[in-house]
Amino acid sequence: MEKELIIIGGGASALMLASVLPGQSALLIEANSKVGAKILVSGGGKCNITNQKMDSAFYAGRDSFIKQSLKAFDQKALLEWIKQRGVTPVVKKENQYFCPNSAKELLEIFNKESKKQTILLGEKVLKVSKRGDYFSVKTDKRVLTSKSVVVASGGLSYPILGASSIGYDIAASFGHTIVKTAPALVGFTVQKEQFFFKELSGASVEVKIKVADQLCKGSLLFTHKGISGPAVLDASLYWEKGNIAIDFLPGFSWSTIRSSKKQLTSIFPLPKRVAKAFLIQLGVEDKIGSKLSLDELKQLETLSHYSFAPAGTFGYSKAEVTRGGVCTDEVDATTMMSLKSDGLYFIGEVLDVTGRLGGYNFQWAFSSAYNCAKSLNAKRQNHKN
């Protein structure tokens, strides 16, 4: 079977691409029995589509590449595109846009808009090769040929939803560099010294986390495995190994503690069981603030820069996204086409571009897909003329 264009994947970037391409120009291949599985489970089932604050600074990856791609189809353009199709995203958590009722609303838009394309479900791509001007796409059911192939297969996170390494395998087979991948937007497991964190499972505190040269703010959730929560998930995007430093008392005034007549567990803006656990670990008695010695105060001040090395992460099964991927030095930022093979494109999570929590990864999926579609549409018109 020959098709003008083959799209590998059925997630956010693939569906956006299939939606903005002209009618019946593409064949989309999805390994799952349905498209958009990750869209449906994201954002607590409401899909965090994008963010009011959109900037390359919220991403890990090559800044100039990300900036150029986002500029062509930013959050305003995305929101307008969605609104024109009958859904008006709502702002929650200060600046994050979600579907008003359910992620199904966004998926329904994509299902309707991409219907014009041919979609093969429950079919796995095994290999892509090229002879002359044509690509050969081998699946577990057939061999397909096309002049252009778009790899929109995502990363390794959520293997339960069908994630695989096929996108990286295809890129590598065409000589592309794969930047080392790792689970991202994921919780941290802890070393023996921090096992007491597990006993605090269910407790949540507001923190600031310093990792590499980044500062991540938000809530931290103690779990039976270690730590999670928005601030931790963002920190995982930048952590590779070594120490992180957590401020468990952001904004706390240490200057007044030694004149306080309250117990330490009442002074600290922490759940009492959390405060007690840290006092035990630091070897400081739960006493009245005014009775603290200078040495005890010095010990307590480590709560503002509590440094330790996570043992690892919760892994790909719990990670929202995959950090790393196809090196963006080898991809055109305006077209998403490979600089190593004409007609081969990469969009979405398969690229070495990863955003923080807050709708940044969906925005990247949609922006990169839109850029790719614009290039493919222009190429199509040139062939016609």
Buried (B, 14 or more C-beta within 10 A) or exposed (E): EEBBBBBBBBBBBBBBBBBBBBEEBBBBBBBBEEBBBBBBBBBEBBBBBBBBBBEBEBBBBBEEBBBBBBBBBBBEBBBEBBEEBEBEBEEEBEBBBBBEEBBBBBBBBBBEBBEBBBBBEEBBBBEBEBEEEBBBBBBEEEEBBBBBBBBBBBBBBBEEBBBBBBBBBBBEEBEBEBBEBBBBBBBBBBEEEBEBBBEBEEBBBBBBBBBEEBBBEBEBBBBEBBBBBBBBBBBBBBBEEEEBBBBBBEEBEEEEBBEBEEBBBBBBEBBEBBBBBBBEBBEBEEBBBEEBEEEBBEBBBBBBEBEBBBEBBBBBEBBBBBBBBBBBEBBBBBBBBBEEBEBBBBBBBBBBBBBBBBBBBBBBBBBBBBBBBBBBBEBBEEEEE
